[in-house]
Amino acid sequence: MSSLFSVRNAPSSANLSEVNDMLRMIFKIFIFSFGLWALLSTTLPHLFPQVILQRELPLDLQNKSIQLLIAHPDDEVMFFGPTIIELLKPEYENNLSVTCFSTGNDQGLGPIRADELRRSLEILGVGSNFEVIDDEKNFKDSMSIEWESNKILKYVSADTDIILTFDDAGISNHPNHISLYKAAIQSGKVVYTLKSWSFIEKYSSMLYTNVRLLIDLIELAVRINFEQDSWYQDLKQKFSNLWTVSGNINIYTDLPGSVLVVSAMVNGHKSQMVWFRYGWLLTSRYLNANELVRIQ
């Protein structure tokens, strides 16, 4: 029997070594990716503010009353953090409000989670400009229920210029998220939605963001060196705003911005910080980038 056990143990040791090697490789890739992201998003713009392109939001996202519609407490920070931080920059003079259509009471934590939303929004800079709808009859937190558009629209302010919410895929195909999209497009107002990325892009952490930032940097180098050339002027007319690619607005946070988003999640939504949330903090691209699509 002892020889049998020894034969079985040998592959286990080898497999453990392979797992350790793989984890070390993943860790090295993460550290390299984080360093590159910090360089591209934070260090270079601060060292060379006159050289590195300073992106600005389109005019229709400046000096506006913007209402963010979310389904559950923590949606604001899990998905919309970079956008909230950008919209609230003083130079844009926006009035941003948040309407959350449930208390997230599926586990009986509704009052706790509503208060956690308040703390999270304080950290993000929204302050008290938010509303939580506590109406489980019409807006039950559920993976199997879609909410009625006409009931959602009752909470859209008449003073709202722009509605910001999920797209028709709801990030994770969550029916509550999708309900907000369906209501928004019936509102008659300007609507921006947060693009739902593929699984790989969603959990690429900084990897995909680094690719986008490098492309922007290359375009900037071309612009600086060839701005007076006619071929570049023709190209510039087609791609005049680096925020906009295929009609979408790409928003990136820098290192302080991402720290703020993480802080809002960890210190605001303490009841939600179970073990797998820490994996989300390490892998989610929604912490460092958002892609907005104008629907109407």
Residue pairs with C-beta under 8 A, 6 or more apart in sequence:
30 205
30 282
33 205
33 206
33 207
33 210
34 205
34 206
36 206
36 210
37 206
37 209
37 210
37 213
37 288
38 255
40 210
40 213
40 214
40 217
41 209
41 213
41 252
41 253
41 254
41 255
41 288
42 254
42 255
42 256
44 52
44 217
45 52
45 54
45 254
51 220
51 224
52 217
52 220
53 216
53 220
53 242
55 242
55 243
55 252
56 243
57 86
57 87
57 92
57 243
57 249
58 241
58 243
58 244
58 249
60 162
60 190
60 294
61 87
61 92
61 94
61 162
61 192
61 249
62 92
62 93
62 94
63 92
63 93
63 94
64 94
64 95
64 161
64 162
65 94
65 95
65 97
65 157
65 159
65 160
65 161
65 162
66 87
66 94
66 95
66 96
66 97
66 160
66 161
66 162
66 163
66 164
67 96
67 97
67 98
67 99
67 156
67 157
67 160
67 162
67 163
67 164
68 76
68 80
68 84
68 96
68 97
68 98
68 99
68 164
68 165
69 99
69 101
69 152
69 156
69 163
69 164
69 165
69 180
69 183
69 184
70 76
70 80
70 98
70 99
70 100
70 101
70 165
70 180
71 100
71 101
71 102
71 141
71 166
71 174
71 176
71 177
71 179
71 180
72 100
72 102
72 104
72 113
72 141
72 176
73 100
73 102
73 103
73 104
73 113
73 114
73 116
73 117
73 120
73 132
73 269
74 104
74 113
74 116
74 117
74 120
74 265
74 268
74 269
74 272
75 100
75 177
76 84
76 98
76 100
76 117
76 120
76 121
76 124
76 126
76 264
77 120
77 124
77 261
77 264
77 265
77 268
77 269
78 265
78 280
78 284
78 286
79 166
79 171
79 194
79 286
79 290
80 164
80 194
80 286
80 290
81 124
81 253
81 260
81 261
81 264
81 265
81 286
81 287
81 290
82 251
82 252
82 253
82 257
82 258
82 261
82 286
82 287
82 288
82 289
82 290
83 164
83 194
83 251
83 290
83 292
84 96
84 124
84 125
84 126
85 124
85 125
85 253
85 257
85 260
85 261
86 92
86 251
86 253
87 94
87 96
88 94
88 96
88 124
88 125
88 126
95 129
96 126
96 129
97 126
97 129
97 130
97 131
97 157
97 160
98 121
98 126
98 129
98 130
98 131
99 130
99 131
99 133
99 155
99 156
100 114
100 117
100 130
100 131
100 132
100 133
101 133
101 139
101 147
101 152
101 155
101 176
101 180
102 110
102 133
102 134
102 136
102 139
102 140
102 141
102 176
103 110
103 111
103 113
103 114
103 132
103 134
103 141
104 110
104 113
104 114
104 141
105 113
105 136
105 141
106 141
106 142
109 271
110 134
112 271
113 269
113 271
113 272
114 132
114 134
116 268
116 269
116 270
116 271
116 272
117 130
117 132
117 268
117 269
118 128
118 130
119 267
119 268
120 264
120 265
120 268
120 269
121 127
121 129
121 130
121 264
121 268
122 268
123 260
123 263
123 264
123 267
123 268
124 260
124 261
124 264
131 155
133 139
133 155
138 147
138 148
138 151
139 147
139 151
139 152
139 176
141 176
142 175
142 176
143 174
143 175
144 175
145 175
145 176
146 175
146 176
146 178
146 179
146 182
147 176
147 179
147 180
147 183
148 179
149 179
149 182
149 183
149 186
150 183
152 179
152 180
152 183
153 183
153 186
153 187
156 163
156 183
156 187
156 189
160 189
161 189
161 190
162 189
162 190
162 191
162 192
163 184
163 187
163 189
163 190
163 191
163 192
164 191
164 192
164 193
164 194
164 292
165 180
165 181
165 184
165 191
165 193
165 194
166 177
166 178
166 180
166 181
166 193
166 194
166 196
167 181
167 193
167 194
167 195
167 196
167 293
167 295
168 178
168 181
168 182
168 193
169 178
169 196
170 176
170 177
170 178
170 181
170 196
171 177
171 194
171 196
171 202
171 286
172 196
181 193
184 191
184 193
184 295
185 191
185 295
185 296
189 296
190 294
190 296
191 294
191 295
191 296
192 249
192 292
192 293
192 294
192 295
193 292
193 293
193 295
194 290
194 291
194 292
194 293
195 248
195 290
195 291
195 292
195 293
196 202
197 285
197 291
201 208
201 285
202 284
202 285
202 286
203 283
203 284
203 285
204 283
204 285
205 282
205 283
205 284
205 285
205 288
206 285
206 288
208 285
208 289
209 252
209 285
209 288
209 289
212 250
212 252
212 289
213 252
216 242
219 239
219 242
220 242
222 232
223 232
223 236
226 232
239 245
243 249
243 250
243 251
244 250
247 293
247 294
248 291
248 292
248 293
249 291
249 292
249 293
249 294
250 289
250 290
250 291
251 289
251 290
251 291
251 292
252 288
252 289
253 260
253 261
253 287
253 288
253 289
258 287
258 288
261 287
262 281
262 287
265 272
265 273
265 277
265 281
266 273
266 281
281 287
